[in-house]
């Protein structure tokens, strides 16, 4: 597993507006499930990441939309 995969996975997800919205809605209701889904997508796309890598990357991003997602989903992350 490479910590370098988290940024690439984030960009791939972010480039798909529908997927981004699905994950956002899921995170509002099931934050842990959204995190699991993100990790599964990474594995499916050859960009394996751990839950901790995803959390660390999301916390390091200085993007208003991501910050909003984190604020709303923080309970499960």
C-alpha positions, -999 to +999 in steps of 0.1 A: +000+000+000+014+034-009+005+066+008+009+081-026-023+065-038-046+086-017-041+118-037-046+100-070-077+082-057-091+115-044-086+132-078-102+102-096-132+103-074-134+141-075-134+140-114-167+120-113-194+145-101-220+118-097-197+095-076-186+125-055-222+133-047-231+097-039-202+095-015-211+128+001-247+116+007-235+083+020-210+100+043-239+121+059-257+089+068-229+063+071-195+079+074-177+047+081-194+030+052-184+058+029-148+054+040-150+017+034-164+024-001-136+048-009-110+021+001-129-004-021-129+019-050-091+023-046-086-014-047-108-018-077-089+009-096-054-003-086-050+025-061-051+006-028-053+028+003-060+022+040-087+040+060-060+059+078-044+070+045-077+083+033-084+102+065-049+117+066-052+129+030-087+144+035-075+163+066-045+177+047-066+191+018-073+228+019-105+228-002-138+243+010-160+214-004-138+188+012-137+207+045-175+208+045-177+171+038-153+164+067-172+186+091-205+169+083-190+134+083-165+137+111-184+115+135-177+083+116-142+092+105 
